[in-house]
Amino acid sequence: EFLGDVDYPTDILTGMSAASDHWPFVMQGIPAIYMHEEPSMRQLVEGRGWGHTTADYMDKVDPRNLQEGTMLMVRLLLRMATQTKKIAKHTPLKSILSYLEKSGMKKTLEVQLKWHPDSPR
């Protein structure tokens, strides 16, 4: 809805990922957005890339991708900021836990020691 007339290839997914800085907010029911570019062919061949490693410096950033991502995010934020209706809702913990169980993420989170249904974080 917010990107309706933006002429830029985008996919909007509604899944969850615990491998993100916004995970603690999601577990508290706070709506979150995660934006990323698709991996390049080089990243697909070499692996996960430089992100969150000791080699993660600005020299690895593709200036064009950074500019395009910034323009897209600014446009999204402007649209969200000017909405008169509610843009997102709080999700109750019970619903989050149910989703995680049904999607199979619970088992993964247990292995990663990230399953804390009584004190989500």
Phi and psi restraints in degrees (range 20) as a CNS / XPLOR table:
assign (resid 1 and name C) (resid 2 and name N)
       (resid 2 and name CA) (resid 2 and name C) 1.0 -75.6 20.0 2
assign (resid 2 and name N) (resid 2 and name CA)
       (resid 2 and name C) (resid 3 and name N) 1.0 -20.4 20.0 2
assign (resid 2 and name C) (resid 3 and name N)
       (resid 3 and name CA) (resid 3 and name C) 1.0 -110.7 20.0 2
assign (resid 3 and name N) (resid 3 and name CA)
       (resid 3 and name C) (resid 4 and name N) 1.0 19.0 20.0 2
assign (resid 3 and name C) (resid 4 and name N)
       (resid 4 and name CA) (resid 4 and name C) 1.0 -46.1 20.0 2
assign (resid 4 and name N) (resid 4 and name CA)
       (resid 4 and name C) (resid 5 and name N) 1.0 -48.9 20.0 2
assign (resid 4 and name C) (resid 5 and name N)
       (resid 5 and name CA) (resid 5 and name C) 1.0 -105.6 20.0 2
assign (resid 5 and name N) (resid 5 and name CA)
       (resid 5 and name C) (resid 6 and name N) 1.0 14.2 20.0 2
assign (resid 5 and name C) (resid 6 and name N)
       (resid 6 and name CA) (resid 6 and name C) 1.0 -77.3 20.0 2
assign (resid 6 and name N) (resid 6 and name CA)
       (resid 6 and name C) (resid 7 and name N) 1.0 122.7 20.0 2
assign (resid 6 and name C) (resid 7 and name N)
       (resid 7 and name CA) (resid 7 and name C) 1.0 -88.6 20.0 2
assign (resid 7 and name N) (resid 7 and name CA)
       (resid 7 and name C) (resid 8 and name N) 1.0 73.2 20.0 2
assign (resid 7 and name C) (resid 8 and name N)
       (resid 8 and name CA) (resid 8 and name C) 1.0 -151.2 20.0 2
assign (resid 8 and name N) (resid 8 and name CA)
       (resid 8 and name C) (resid 9 and name N) 1.0 135.1 20.0 2
assign (resid 8 and name C) (resid 9 and name N)
       (resid 9 and name CA) (resid 9 and name C) 1.0 -66.4 20.0 2
assign (resid 9 and name N) (resid 9 and name CA)
       (resid 9 and name C) (resid 10 and name N) 1.0 118.2 20.0 2
assign (resid 9 and name C) (resid 10 and name N)
       (resid 10 and name CA) (resid 10 and name C) 1.0 -138.0 20.0 2
assign (resid 10 and name N) (resid 10 and name CA)
       (resid 10 and name C) (resid 11 and name N) 1.0 151.7 20.0 2
assign (resid 10 and name C) (resid 11 and name N)
       (resid 11 and name CA) (resid 11 and name C) 1.0 -123.9 20.0 2
assign (resid 11 and name N) (resid 11 and name CA)
       (resid 11 and name C) (resid 12 and name N) 1.0 133.3 20.0 2
assign (resid 11 and name C) (resid 12 and name N)
       (resid 12 and name CA) (resid 12 and name C) 1.0 -111.1 20.0 2
assign (resid 12 and name N) (resid 12 and name CA)
       (resid 12 and name C) (resid 13 and name N) 1.0 116.2 20.0 2
assign (resid 12 and name C) (resid 13 and name N)
       (resid 13 and name CA) (resid 13 and name C) 1.0 -111.6 20.0 2
assign (resid 13 and name N) (resid 13 and name CA)
       (resid 13 and name C) (resid 14 and name N) 1.0 153.1 20.0 2
assign (resid 13 and name C) (resid 14 and name N)
       (resid 14 and name CA) (resid 14 and name C) 1.0 -117.4 20.0 2
assign (resid 14 and name N) (resid 14 and name CA)
       (resid 14 and name C) (resid 15 and name N) 1.0 17.5 20.0 2
assign (resid 14 and name C) (resid 15 and name N)
       (resid 15 and name CA) (resid 15 and name C) 1.0 -76.5 20.0 2
assign (resid 15 and name N) (resid 15 and name CA)
       (resid 15 and name C) (resid 16 and name N) 1.0 -179.2 20.0 2
assign (resid 15 and name C) (resid 16 and name N)
       (resid 16 and name CA) (resid 16 and name C) 1.0 -123.5 20.0 2
assign (resid 16 and name N) (resid 16 and name CA)
       (resid 16 and name C) (resid 17 and name N) 1.0 151.7 20.0 2
assign (resid 16 and name C) (resid 17 and name N)
       (resid 17 and name CA) (resid 17 and name C) 1.0 -140.6 20.0 2
assign (resid 17 and name N) (resid 17 and name CA)
       (resid 17 and name C) (resid 18 and name N) 1.0 126.2 20.0 2
assign (resid 17 and name C) (resid 18 and name N)
       (resid 18 and name CA) (resid 18 and name C) 1.0 -78.2 20.0 2
assign (resid 18 and name N) (resid 18 and name CA)
       (resid 18 and name C) (resid 19 and name N) 1.0 -11.6 20.0 2
assign (resid 18 and name C) (resid 19 and name N)
       (resid 19 and name CA) (resid 19 and name C) 1.0 -89.6 20.0 2
assign (resid 19 and name N) (resid 19 and name CA)
       (resid 19 and name C) (resid 20 and name N) 1.0 57.7 20.0 2
assign (resid 19 and name C) (resid 20 and name N)
       (resid 20 and name CA) (resid 20 and name C) 1.0 -152.5 20.0 2
assign (resid 20 and name N) (resid 20 and name CA)
       (resid 20 and name C) (resid 21 and name N) 1.0 151.7 20.0 2
assign (resid 20 and name C) (resid 21 and name N)
       (resid 21 and name CA) (resid 21 and name C) 1.0 -67.2 20.0 2
assign (resid 21 and name N) (resid 21 and name CA)
       (resid 21 and name C) (resid 22 and name N) 1.0 -19.8 20.0 2
assign (resid 21 and name C) (resid 22 and name N)
       (resid 22 and name CA) (resid 22 and name C) 1.0 -89.2 20.0 2
assign (resid 22 and name N) (resid 22 and name CA)
       (resid 22 and name C) (resid 23 and name N) 1.0 -1.1 20.0 2
assign (resid 22 and name C) (resid 23 and name N)
       (resid 23 and name CA) (resid 23 and name C) 1.0 -53.6 20.0 2
assign (resid 23 and name N) (resid 23 and name CA)
       (resid 23 and name C) (resid 24 and name N) 1.0 -46.3 20.0 2
assign (resid 23 and name C) (resid 24 and name N)
       (resid 24 and name CA) (resid 24 and name C) 1.0 -59.5 20.0 2
assign (resid 24 and name N) (resid 24 and name CA)
       (resid 24 and name C) (resid 25 and name N) 1.0 -33.5 20.0 2
assign (resid 24 and name C) (resid 25 and name N)
       (resid 25 and name CA) (resid 25 and name C) 1.0 -70.5 20.0 2
assign (resid 25 and name N) (resid 25 and name CA)
       (resid 25 and name C) (resid 26 and name N) 1.0 -43.3 20.0 2
assign (resid 25 and name C) (resid 26 and name N)
       (resid 26 and name CA) (resid 26 and name C) 1.0 -57.9 20.0 2
assign (resid 26 and name N) (resid 26 and name CA)
       (resid 26 and name C) (resid 27 and name N) 1.0 -43.5 20.0 2
assign (resid 26 and name C) (resid 27 and name N)
       (resid 27 and name CA) (resid 27 and name C) 1.0 -66.4 20.0 2
assign (resid 27 and name N) (resid 27 and name CA)
       (resid 27 and name C) (resid 28 and name N) 1.0 -17.8 20.0 2
assign (resid 27 and name C) (resid 28 and name N)
       (resid 28 and name CA) (resid 28 and name C) 1.0 -94.7 20.0 2
assign (resid 28 and name N) (resid 28 and name CA)
       (resid 28 and name C) (resid 29 and name N) 1.0 4.2 20.0 2
assign (resid 28 and name C) (resid 29 and name N)
       (resid 29 and name CA) (resid 29 and name C) 1.0 84.9 20.0 2
assign (resid 29 and name N) (resid 29 and name CA)
       (resid 29 and name C) (resid 30 and name N) 1.0 9.7 20.0 2
assign (resid 29 and name C) (resid 30 and name N)
       (resid 30 and name CA) (resid 30 and name C) 1.0 -85.5 20.0 2
assign (resid 30 and name N) (resid 30 and name CA)
       (resid 30 and name C) (resid 31 and name N) 1.0 124.0 20.0 2
assign (resid 30 and name C) (resid 31 and name N)
       (resid 31 and name CA) (resid 31 and name C) 1.0 -58.0 20.0 2
assign (resid 31 and name N) (resid 31 and name CA)
       (resid 31 and name C) (resid 32 and name N) 1.0 141.7 20.0 2
assign (resid 31 and name C) (resid 32 and name N)
       (resid 32 and name CA) (resid 32 and name C) 1.0 -140.0 20.0 2
assign (resid 32 and name N) (resid 32 and name CA)
       (resid 32 and name C) (resid 33 and name N) 1.0 154.3 20.0 2
assign (resid 32 and name C) (resid 33 and name N)
       (resid 33 and name CA) (resid 33 and name C) 1.0 -123.5 20.0 2
assign (resid 33 and name N) (resid 33 and name CA)
       (resid 33 and name C) (resid 34 and name N) 1.0 135.6 20.0 2
assign (resid 33 and name C) (resid 34 and name N)
       (resid 34 and name CA) (resid 34 and name C) 1.0 -121.9 20.0 2
assign (resid 34 and name N) (resid 34 and name CA)
       (resid 34 and name C) (resid 35 and name N) 1.0 121.5 20.0 2
assign (resid 34 and name C) (resid 35 and name N)
       (resid 35 and name CA) (resid 35 and name C) 1.0 -119.9 20.0 2
assign (resid 35 and name N) (resid 35 and name CA)
       (resid 35 and name C) (resid 36 and name N) 1.0 133.1 20.0 2
assign (resid 35 and name C) (resid 36 and name N)
       (resid 36 and name CA) (resid 36 and name C) 1.0 -153.5 20.0 2
assign (resid 36 and name N) (resid 36 and name CA)
       (resid 36 and name C) (resid 37 and name N) 1.0 163.5 20.0 2
assign (resid 36 and name C) (resid 37 and name N)
       (resid 37 and name CA) (resid 37 and name C) 1.0 -93.2 20.0 2
assign (resid 37 and name N) (resid 37 and name CA)
       (resid 37 and name C) (resid 38 and name N) 1.0 158.9 20.0 2
assign (resid 37 and name C) (resid 38 and name N)
       (resid 38 and name CA) (resid 38 and name C) 1.0 -68.3 20.0 2
assign (resid 38 and name N) (resid 38 and name CA)
       (resid 38 and name C) (resid 39 and name N) 1.0 145.9 20.0 2
assign (resid 38 and name C) (resid 39 and name N)
       (resid 39 and name CA) (resid 39 and name C) 1.0 -64.9 20.0 2
assign (resid 39 and name N) (resid 39 and name CA)
       (resid 39 and name C) (resid 40 and name N) 1.0 144.1 20.0 2
assign (resid 39 and name C) (resid 40 and name N)
       (resid 40 and name CA) (resid 40 and name C) 1.0 -74.8 20.0 2
assign (resid 40 and name N) (resid 40 and name CA)
       (resid 40 and name C) (resid 41 and name N) 1.0 168.2 20.0 2
assign (resid 40 and name C) (resid 41 and name N)
       (resid 41 and name CA) (resid 41 and name C) 1.0 -59.2 20.0 2
assign (resid 41 and name N) (resid 41 and name CA)
       (resid 41 and name C) (resid 42 and name N) 1.0 -38.3 20.0 2
assign (resid 41 and name C) (resid 42 and name N)
       (resid 42 and name CA) (resid 42 and name C) 1.0 -61.2 20.0 2
assign (resid 42 and name N) (resid 42 and name CA)
       (resid 42 and name C) (resid 43 and name N) 1.0 -45.2 20.0 2
assign (resid 42 and name C) (resid 43 and name N)
       (resid 43 and name CA) (resid 43 and name C) 1.0 -63.8 20.0 2
assign (resid 43 and name N) (resid 43 and name CA)
       (resid 43 and name C) (resid 44 and name N) 1.0 -37.7 20.0 2
assign (resid 43 and name C) (resid 44 and name N)
       (resid 44 and name CA) (resid 44 and name C) 1.0 -64.3 20.0 2
assign (resid 44 and name N) (resid 44 and name CA)
       (resid 44 and name C) (resid 45 and name N) 1.0 -35.4 20.0 2
assign (resid 44 and name C) (resid 45 and name N)
       (resid 45 and name CA) (resid 45 and name C) 1.0 -79.6 20.0 2
assign (resid 45 and name N) (resid 45 and name CA)
       (resid 45 and name C) (resid 46 and name N) 1.0 -43.5 20.0 2
assign (resid 45 and name C) (resid 46 and name N)
       (resid 46 and name CA) (resid 46 and name C) 1.0 -84.6 20.0 2
assign (resid 46 and name N) (resid 46 and name CA)
       (resid 46 and name C) (resid 47 and name N) 1.0 -22.0 20.0 2
assign (resid 46 and name C) (resid 47 and name N)
       (resid 47 and name CA) (resid 47 and name C) 1.0 120.9 20.0 2
assign (resid 47 and name N) (resid 47 and name CA)
       (resid 47 and name C) (resid 48 and name N) 1.0 -150.6 20.0 2
assign (resid 47 and name C) (resid 48 and name N)
       (resid 48 and name CA) (resid 48 and name C) 1.0 -68.6 20.0 2
assign (resid 48 and name N) (resid 48 and name CA)
       (resid 48 and name C) (resid 49 and name N) 1.0 -13.6 20.0 2
assign (resid 48 and name C) (resid 49 and name N)
       (resid 49 and name CA) (resid 49 and name C) 1.0 90.1 20.0 2
assign (resid 49 and name N) (resid 49 and name CA)
       (resid 49 and name C) (resid 50 and name N) 1.0 -166.7 20.0 2
assign (resid 49 and name C) (resid 50 and name N)
       (resid 50 and name CA) (resid 50 and name C) 1.0 -88.0 20.0 2
assign (resid 50 and name N) (resid 50 and name CA)
       (resid 50 and name C) (resid 51 and name N) 1.0 -20.5 20.0 2
assign (resid 50 and name C) (resid 51 and name N)
       (resid 51 and name CA) (resid 51 and name C) 1.0 -51.3 20.0 2
assign (resid 51 and name N) (resid 51 and name CA)
       (resid 51 and name C) (resid 52 and name N) 1.0 133.4 20.0 2
assign (resid 51 and name C) (resid 52 and name N)
       (resid 52 and name CA) (resid 52 and name C) 1.0 58.5 20.0 2
assign (resid 52 and name N) (resid 52 and name CA)
       (resid 52 and name C) (resid 53 and name N) 1.0 35.7 20.0 2
assign (resid 52 and name C) (resid 53 and name N)
       (resid 53 and name CA) (resid 53 and name C) 1.0 -121.9 20.0 2
assign (resid 53 and name N) (resid 53 and name CA)
       (resid 53 and name C) (resid 54 and name N) 1.0 174.3 20.0 2
assign (resid 53 and name C) (resid 54 and name N)
       (resid 54 and name CA) (resid 54 and name C) 1.0 -67.8 20.0 2
assign (resid 54 and name N) (resid 54 and name CA)
       (resid 54 and name C) (resid 55 and name N) 1.0 -14.1 20.0 2
assign (resid 54 and name C) (resid 55 and name N)
       (resid 55 and name CA) (resid 55 and name C) 1.0 -96.5 20.0 2
assign (resid 55 and name N) (resid 55 and name CA)
       (resid 55 and name C) (resid 56 and name N) 1.0 9.6 20.0 2
assign (resid 55 and name C) (resid 56 and name N)
       (resid 56 and name CA) (resid 56 and name C) 1.0 -79.6 20.0 2
assign (resid 56 and name N) (resid 56 and name CA)
       (resid 56 and name C) (resid 57 and name N) 1.0 86.0 20.0 2
assign (resid 56 and name C) (resid 57 and name N)
       (resid 57 and name CA) (resid 57 and name C) 1.0 -124.9 20.0 2
assign (resid 57 and name N) (resid 57 and name CA)
       (resid 57 and name C) (resid 58 and name N) 1.0 166.2 20.0 2
assign (resid 57 and name C) (resid 58 and name N)
       (resid 58 and name CA) (resid 58 and name C) 1.0 -60.5 20.0 2
assign (resid 58 and name N) (resid 58 and name CA)
       (resid 58 and name C) (resid 59 and name N) 1.0 -22.8 20.0 2
assign (resid 58 and name C) (resid 59 and name N)
       (resid 59 and name CA) (resid 59 and name C) 1.0 -65.5 20.0 2
assign (resid 59 and name N) (resid 59 and name CA)
       (resid 59 and name C) (resid 60 and name N) 1.0 -14.2 20.0 2
assign (resid 59 and name C) (resid 60 and name N)
       (resid 60 and name CA) (resid 60 and name C) 1.0 -89.8 20.0 2
assign (resid 60 and name N) (resid 60 and name CA)
       (resid 60 and name C) (resid 61 and name N) 1.0 -10.3 20.0 2
assign (resid 60 and name C) (resid 61 and name N)
       (resid 61 and name CA) (resid 61 and name C) 1.0 -77.8 20.0 2
assign (resid 61 and name N) (resid 61 and name CA)
       (resid 61 and name C) (resid 62 and name N) 1.0 133.3 20.0 2
assign (resid 61 and name C) (resid 62 and name N)
       (resid 62 and name CA) (resid 62 and name C) 1.0 -84.1 20.0 2
assign (resid 62 and name N) (resid 62 and name CA)
       (resid 62 and name C) (resid 63 and name N) 1.0 111.5 20.0 2
assign (resid 62 and name C) (resid 63 and name N)
       (resid 63 and name CA) (resid 63 and name C) 1.0 -55.3 20.0 2
assign (resid 63 and name N) (resid 63 and name CA)
       (resid 63 and name C) (resid 64 and name N) 1.0 -38.6 20.0 2
assign (resid 63 and name C) (resid 64 and name N)
       (resid 64 and name CA) (resid 64 and name C) 1.0 -66.2 20.0 2
assign (resid 64 and name N) (resid 64 and name CA)
       (resid 64 and name C) (resid 65 and name N) 1.0 -44.0 20.0 2
assign (resid 64 and name C) (resid 65 and name N)
       (resid 65 and name CA) (resid 65 and name C) 1.0 -62.2 20.0 2
assign (resid 65 and name N) (resid 65 and name CA)
       (resid 65 and name C) (resid 66 and name N) 1.0 -40.1 20.0 2
assign (resid 65 and name C) (resid 66 and name N)
       (resid 66 and name CA) (resid 66 and name C) 1.0 -63.3 20.0 2
assign (resid 66 and name N) (resid 66 and name CA)
       (resid 66 and name C) (resid 67 and name N) 1.0 -44.3 20.0 2
assign (resid 66 and name C) (resid 67 and name N)
       (resid 67 and name CA) (resid 67 and name C) 1.0 -64.1 20.0 2
assign (resid 67 and name N) (resid 67 and name CA)
       (resid 67 and name C) (resid 68 and name N) 1.0 -46.6 20.0 2
assign (resid 67 and name C) (resid 68 and name N)
       (resid 68 and name CA) (resid 68 and name C) 1.0 -64.9 20.0 2
assign (resid 68 and name N) (resid 68 and name CA)
       (resid 68 and name C) (resid 69 and name N) 1.0 -42.3 20.0 2
assign (resid 68 and name C) (resid 69 and name N)
       (resid 69 and name CA) (resid 69 and name C) 1.0 -63.0 20.0 2
assign (resid 69 and name N) (resid 69 and name CA)
       (resid 69 and name C) (resid 70 and name N) 1.0 -40.0 20.0 2
assign (resid 69 and name C) (resid 70 and name N)
       (resid 70 and name CA) (resid 70 and name C) 1.0 -65.0 20.0 2
assign (resid 70 and name N) (resid 70 and name CA)
       (resid 70 and name C) (resid 71 and name N) 1.0 -44.3 20.0 2
assign (resid 70 and name C) (resid 71 and name N)
       (resid 71 and name CA) (resid 71 and name C) 1.0 -62.1 20.0 2
assign (resid 71 and name N) (resid 71 and name CA)
       (resid 71 and name C) (resid 72 and name N) 1.0 -42.0 20.0 2
assign (resid 71 and name C) (resid 72 and name N)
       (resid 72 and name CA) (resid 72 and name C) 1.0 -64.7 20.0 2
assign (resid 72 and name N) (resid 72 and name CA)
       (resid 72 and name C) (resid 73 and name N) 1.0 -44.6 20.0 2
assign (resid 72 and name C) (resid 73 and name N)
       (resid 73 and name CA) (resid 73 and name C) 1.0 -66.6 20.0 2
assign (resid 73 and name N) (resid 73 and name CA)
       (resid 73 and name C) (resid 74 and name N) 1.0 -40.7 20.0 2
assign (resid 73 and name C) (resid 74 and name N)
       (resid 74 and name CA) (resid 74 and name C) 1.0 -62.0 20.0 2
assign (resid 74 and name N) (resid 74 and name CA)
       (resid 74 and name C) (resid 75 and name N) 1.0 -42.9 20.0 2
assign (resid 74 and name C) (resid 75 and name N)
       (resid 75 and name CA) (resid 75 and name C) 1.0 -62.1 20.0 2
assign (resid 75 and name N) (resid 75 and name CA)
       (resid 75 and name C) (resid 76 and name N) 1.0 -43.7 20.0 2
assign (resid 75 and name C) (resid 76 and name N)
       (resid 76 and name CA) (resid 76 and name C) 1.0 -61.4 20.0 2
assign (resid 76 and name N) (resid 76 and name CA)
       (resid 76 and name C) (resid 77 and name N) 1.0 -46.4 20.0 2
assign (resid 76 and name C) (resid 77 and name N)
       (resid 77 and name CA) (resid 77 and name C) 1.0 -63.9 20.0 2
assign (resid 77 and name N) (resid 77 and name CA)
       (resid 77 and name C) (resid 78 and name N) 1.0 -39.8 20.0 2
assign (resid 77 and name C) (resid 78 and name N)
       (resid 78 and name CA) (resid 78 and name C) 1.0 -62.1 20.0 2
assign (resid 78 and name N) (resid 78 and name CA)
       (resid 78 and name C) (resid 79 and name N) 1.0 -42.7 20.0 2
assign (resid 78 and name C) (resid 79 and name N)
       (resid 79 and name CA) (resid 79 and name C) 1.0 -65.2 20.0 2
assign (resid 79 and name N) (resid 79 and name CA)
       (resid 79 and name C) (resid 80 and name N) 1.0 -41.5 20.0 2
assign (resid 79 and name C) (resid 80 and name N)
       (resid 80 and name CA) (resid 80 and name C) 1.0 -65.4 20.0 2
assign (resid 80 and name N) (resid 80 and name CA)
       (resid 80 and name C) (resid 81 and name N) 1.0 -39.3 20.0 2
assign (resid 80 and name C) (resid 81 and name N)
       (resid 81 and name CA) (resid 81 and name C) 1.0 -68.2 20.0 2
assign (resid 81 and name N) (resid 81 and name CA)
       (resid 81 and name C) (resid 82 and name N) 1.0 -24.3 20.0 2
assign (resid 81 and name C) (resid 82 and name N)
       (resid 82 and name CA) (resid 82 and name C) 1.0 -102.2 20.0 2
assign (resid 82 and name N) (resid 82 and name CA)
       (resid 82 and name C) (resid 83 and name N) 1.0 6.7 20.0 2
assign (resid 82 and name C) (resid 83 and name N)
       (resid 83 and name CA) (resid 83 and name C) 1.0 -71.3 20.0 2
assign (resid 83 and name N) (resid 83 and name CA)
       (resid 83 and name C) (resid 84 and name N) 1.0 139.8 20.0 2
assign (resid 83 and name C) (resid 84 and name N)
       (resid 84 and name CA) (resid 84 and name C) 1.0 -92.2 20.0 2
assign (resid 84 and name N) (resid 84 and name CA)
       (resid 84 and name C) (resid 85 and name N) 1.0 -20.9 20.0 2
assign (resid 84 and name C) (resid 85 and name N)
       (resid 85 and name CA) (resid 85 and name C) 1.0 -98.1 20.0 2
assign (resid 85 and name N) (resid 85 and name CA)
       (resid 85 and name C) (resid 86 and name N) 1.0 165.5 20.0 2
assign (resid 85 and name C) (resid 86 and name N)
       (resid 86 and name CA) (resid 86 and name C) 1.0 -64.1 20.0 2
assign (resid 86 and name N) (resid 86 and name CA)
       (resid 86 and name C) (resid 87 and name N) 1.0 133.2 20.0 2
assign (resid 86 and name C) (resid 87 and name N)
       (resid 87 and name CA) (resid 87 and name C) 1.0 -95.9 20.0 2
assign (resid 87 and name N) (resid 87 and name CA)
       (resid 87 and name C) (resid 88 and name N) 1.0 -17.6 20.0 2
assign (resid 87 and name C) (resid 88 and name N)
       (resid 88 and name CA) (resid 88 and name C) 1.0 -158.6 20.0 2
assign (resid 88 and name N) (resid 88 and name CA)
       (resid 88 and name C) (resid 89 and name N) 1.0 162.2 20.0 2
assign (resid 88 and name C) (resid 89 and name N)
       (resid 89 and name CA) (resid 89 and name C) 1.0 -126.8 20.0 2
assign (resid 89 and name N) (resid 89 and name CA)
       (resid 89 and name C) (resid 90 and name N) 1.0 156.0 20.0 2
assign (resid 89 and name C) (resid 90 and name N)
       (resid 90 and name CA) (resid 90 and name C) 1.0 -69.9 20.0 2
assign (resid 90 and name N) (resid 90 and name CA)
       (resid 90 and name C) (resid 91 and name N) 1.0 137.8 20.0 2
assign (resid 90 and name C) (resid 91 and name N)
       (resid 91 and name CA) (resid 91 and name C) 1.0 -104.7 20.0 2
assign (resid 91 and name N) (resid 91 and name CA)
       (resid 91 and name C) (resid 92 and name N) 1.0 122.9 20.0 2
assign (resid 91 and name C) (resid 92 and name N)
       (resid 92 and name CA) (resid 92 and name C) 1.0 -62.0 20.0 2
assign (resid 92 and name N) (resid 92 and name CA)
       (resid 92 and name C) (resid 93 and name N) 1.0 146.4 20.0 2
assign (resid 92 and name C) (resid 93 and name N)
       (resid 93 and name CA) (resid 93 and name C) 1.0 -54.8 20.0 2
assign (resid 93 and name N) (resid 93 and name CA)
       (resid 93 and name C) (resid 94 and name N) 1.0 -40.3 20.0 2
assign (resid 93 and name C) (resid 94 and name N)
       (resid 94 and name CA) (resid 94 and name C) 1.0 -56.7 20.0 2
assign (resid 94 and name N) (resid 94 and name CA)
       (resid 94 and name C) (resid 95 and name N) 1.0 -41.4 20.0 2
assign (resid 94 and name C) (resid 95 and name N)
       (resid 95 and name CA) (resid 95 and name C) 1.0 -68.3 20.0 2
assign (resid 95 and name N) (resid 95 and name CA)
       (resid 95 and name C) (resid 96 and name N) 1.0 -39.0 20.0 2
assign (resid 95 and name C) (resid 96 and name N)
       (resid 96 and name CA) (resid 96 and name C) 1.0 -63.8 20.0 2
assign (resid 96 and name N) (resid 96 and name CA)
       (resid 96 and name C) (resid 97 and name N) 1.0 -48.3 20.0 2
assign (resid 96 and name C) (resid 97 and name N)
       (resid 97 and name CA) (resid 97 and name C) 1.0 -62.6 20.0 2
assign (resid 97 and name N) (resid 97 and name CA)
       (resid 97 and name C) (resid 98 and name N) 1.0 -39.4 20.0 2
assign (resid 97 and name C) (resid 98 and name N)
       (resid 98 and name CA) (resid 98 and name C) 1.0 -62.2 20.0 2
assign (resid 98 and name N) (resid 98 and name CA)
       (resid 98 and name C) (resid 99 and name N) 1.0 -44.8 20.0 2
assign (resid 98 and name C) (resid 99 and name N)
       (resid 99 and name CA) (resid 99 and name C) 1.0 -60.4 20.0 2
assign (resid 99 and name N) (resid 99 and name CA)
       (resid 99 and name C) (resid 100 and name N) 1.0 -45.3 20.0 2
assign (resid 99 and name C) (resid 100 and name N)
       (resid 100 and name CA) (resid 100 and name C) 1.0 -63.2 20.0 2
assign (resid 100 and name N) (resid 100 and name CA)
       (resid 100 and name C) (resid 101 and name N) 1.0 -37.9 20.0 2
assign (resid 100 and name C) (resid 101 and name N)
       (resid 101 and name CA) (resid 101 and name C) 1.0 -68.8 20.0 2
assign (resid 101 and name N) (resid 101 and name CA)
       (resid 101 and name C) (resid 102 and name N) 1.0 -47.1 20.0 2
assign (resid 101 and name C) (resid 102 and name N)
       (resid 102 and name CA) (resid 102 and name C) 1.0 -66.6 20.0 2
assign (resid 102 and name N) (resid 102 and name CA)
       (resid 102 and name C) (resid 103 and name N) 1.0 -32.4 20.0 2
assign (resid 102 and name C) (resid 103 and name N)
       (resid 103 and name CA) (resid 103 and name C) 1.0 -82.4 20.0 2
assign (resid 103 and name N) (resid 103 and name CA)
       (resid 103 and name C) (resid 104 and name N) 1.0 -8.7 20.0 2
assign (resid 103 and name C) (resid 104 and name N)
       (resid 104 and name CA) (resid 104 and name C) 1.0 88.0 20.0 2
assign (resid 104 and name N) (resid 104 and name CA)
       (resid 104 and name C) (resid 105 and name N) 1.0 0.8 20.0 2
assign (resid 104 and name C) (resid 105 and name N)
       (resid 105 and name CA) (resid 105 and name C) 1.0 -72.0 20.0 2
assign (resid 105 and name N) (resid 105 and name CA)
       (resid 105 and name C) (resid 106 and name N) 1.0 -23.1 20.0 2
assign (resid 105 and name C) (resid 106 and name N)
       (resid 106 and name CA) (resid 106 and name C) 1.0 -56.1 20.0 2
assign (resid 106 and name N) (resid 106 and name CA)
       (resid 106 and name C) (resid 107 and name N) 1.0 -46.7 20.0 2
assign (resid 106 and name C) (resid 107 and name N)
       (resid 107 and name CA) (resid 107 and name C) 1.0 -61.5 20.0 2
assign (resid 107 and name N) (resid 107 and name CA)
       (resid 107 and name C) (resid 108 and name N) 1.0 -44.3 20.0 2
assign (resid 107 and name C) (resid 108 and name N)
       (resid 108 and name CA) (resid 108 and name C) 1.0 -61.3 20.0 2
assign (resid 108 and name N) (resid 108 and name CA)
       (resid 108 and name C) (resid 109 and name N) 1.0 -44.6 20.0 2
assign (resid 108 and name C) (resid 109 and name N)
       (resid 109 and name CA) (resid 109 and name C) 1.0 -64.0 20.0 2
assign (resid 109 and name N) (resid 109 and name CA)
       (resid 109 and name C) (resid 110 and name N) 1.0 -35.9 20.0 2
assign (resid 109 and name C) (resid 110 and name N)
       (resid 110 and name CA) (resid 110 and name C) 1.0 -63.8 20.0 2
assign (resid 110 and name N) (resid 110 and name CA)
       (resid 110 and name C) (resid 111 and name N) 1.0 -44.6 20.0 2
assign (resid 110 and name C) (resid 111 and name N)
       (resid 111 and name CA) (resid 111 and name C) 1.0 -62.1 20.0 2
assign (resid 111 and name N) (resid 111 and name CA)
       (resid 111 and name C) (resid 112 and name N) 1.0 -38.2 20.0 2
assign (resid 111 and name C) (resid 112 and name N)
       (resid 112 and name CA) (resid 112 and name C) 1.0 -82.4 20.0 2
assign (resid 112 and name N) (resid 112 and name CA)
       (resid 112 and name C) (resid 113 and name N) 1.0 2.0 20.0 2
assign (resid 112 and name C) (resid 113 and name N)
       (resid 113 and name CA) (resid 113 and name C) 1.0 59.3 20.0 2
assign (resid 113 and name N) (resid 113 and name CA)
       (resid 113 and name C) (resid 114 and name N) 1.0 36.1 20.0 2
assign (resid 113 and name C) (resid 114 and name N)
       (resid 114 and name CA) (resid 114 and name C) 1.0 -113.1 20.0 2
assign (resid 114 and name N) (resid 114 and name CA)
       (resid 114 and name C) (resid 115 and name N) 1.0 8.8 20.0 2
assign (resid 114 and name C) (resid 115 and name N)
       (resid 115 and name CA) (resid 115 and name C) 1.0 -95.1 20.0 2
assign (resid 115 and name N) (resid 115 and name CA)
       (resid 115 and name C) (resid 116 and name N) 1.0 106.0 20.0 2
assign (resid 115 and name C) (resid 116 and name N)
       (resid 116 and name CA) (resid 116 and name C) 1.0 -133.7 20.0 2
assign (resid 116 and name N) (resid 116 and name CA)
       (resid 116 and name C) (resid 117 and name N) 1.0 68.8 20.0 2
assign (resid 116 and name C) (resid 117 and name N)
       (resid 117 and name CA) (resid 117 and name C) 1.0 -63.4 20.0 2
assign (resid 117 and name N) (resid 117 and name CA)
       (resid 117 and name C) (resid 118 and name N) 1.0 -23.9 20.0 2
assign (resid 117 and name C) (resid 118 and name N)
       (resid 118 and name CA) (resid 118 and name C) 1.0 -87.3 20.0 2
assign (resid 118 and name N) (resid 118 and name CA)
       (resid 118 and name C) (resid 119 and name N) 1.0 -18.9 20.0 2
assign (resid 118 and name C) (resid 119 and name N)
       (resid 119 and name CA) (resid 119 and name C) 1.0 -147.4 20.0 2
assign (resid 119 and name N) (resid 119 and name CA)
       (resid 119 and name C) (resid 120 and name N) 1.0 74.5 20.0 2
assign (resid 119 and name C) (resid 120 and name N)
       (resid 120 and name CA) (resid 120 and name C) 1.0 -60.5 20.0 2
assign (resid 120 and name N) (resid 120 and name CA)
       (resid 120 and name C) (resid 121 and name N) 1.0 139.5 20.0 2
